Amino acid sequence: MNLVVATMLLFVSFSVNAEYPSSSTRFLEAATLPYPPYEYMENGQPTGIAVEIIHEAIKRTGLGGVNFSFYPWRRAVLLAQHGKSDILFNAGKNEERQRWGNYVDSVLILQKYVLFKRKDSMVEVSPDFTNVKDRAIAIRAGYLYGSGAFREALDNNSFNYVVLSESTKQSIDLLFSGRVSVFVGDYLPVMHYIRENALYDRIGIVMEPDSNNNMVVLVWPTYILFSKERATEQYVQRVNDAMEEMKADGFYQQVFDKYRY
């Protein structure tokens, strides 16, 4: 009987630990790539929209917070995949990652992609991309760009030609050199780069026809992803509940407002 009881207690102890018992001294490990203003280092400290949101969400589950580390994206993925970190974040959903991880259902970042142009350019783009056959565009190498009219325009070779870019800086260099008429970029990170490099007077955004609104060509949600080796589905649900609470009480919007451009 004592052996049975001891075994049961050991099982209960393991299960509780796997769900991260509430402890203000317990910090989780999170990995991602540097991608300002979502996540980056400033004055030796991790900061950014996603960093602030995740840190608060974990604290609301009863833990102390999160230690953030930045790597090339492939390495960040592998660390979570093999249980070397608890969290991979700012991650898009795909089936392969769901085999080794559990996503928090609540969206972390809703990325909005727009077309950037030279400020003095009169470039106009129709929503169905039927008027871009004489235009060249820079897109980021390795990006999927989801589905919809923009993806179809790329697949159907609607642009005169497409140049693959490895960074925002390279996309801007291509624009200024005249090799492309526009480049596609995630609004907030590109605007962060423009602000940091004082380029407001040189770069503009393609607007919707007959409108003062930016022409959004893609909306792409990203999420927090927990390694199945490090967290149970029950704890992931607790984080989801905290995220939804933060959206309801205004904390989420307050963080975004701090980084508004």
FENSULRA-V965446 format. One record per backbone hydrogen bond with DSSP energy under -1.0 kcal/mol. NH is the residue of the N-H (numbers start at 1). CO is the residue of the C=O. If there is no record, write none. Layout:
# FENSULRA-V965446
nh: (NH/NH)
co: (CO/CO)
This chain:
# FENSULRA-V965446
nh: (5/6/7/8/9/10/11/12/13/14/15/16/17/18/20/26/28/30/31/32/35/38/39/40/42/45/47/49/50/51/52/53/54/55/56/57/58/59/60/61/62/63/64/65/67/69/71/76/77/78/79/80/81/82/83/84/85/86/87/88/89/91/98/99/101/102/104/108/109/111/113/114/116/117/119/121/129/135/137/138/139/141/143/152/153/154/155/156/157/158/160/163/165/171/172/173/174/175/176/177/178/179/180/181/182/183/184/185/187/190/191/192/193/194/195/196/197/198/199/202/203/204/206/208/211/215/217/218/220/222/223/225/226/227/228/230/231/236/237/238/239/240/241/242/243/244/245/246/247/248/249/252/254/255/256/257/258/259/260)
co: (1/2/3/4/5/6/7/8/9/10/11/12/13/14/17/23/65/67/87/69/39/35/35/47/45/42/40/37/38/38/48/49/50/51/52/53/54/55/56/58/59/58/26/26/28/30/32/72/73/74/75/76/77/78/80/79/79/29/29/225/31/223/94/96/97/226/224/222/222/220/218/185/183/204/202/118/126/132/161/182/163/165/140/148/149/150/151/152/154/153/135/137/139/167/168/169/170/171/172/173/175/174/174/136/136/116/138/114/112/186/187/188/189/190/191/192/193/195/194/199/199/117/115/213/208/206/113/113/111/109/91/88/102/86/100/227/227/232/233/234/235/236/237/238/239/240/241/242/243/244/245/246/250/251/252/253/254/256/257)
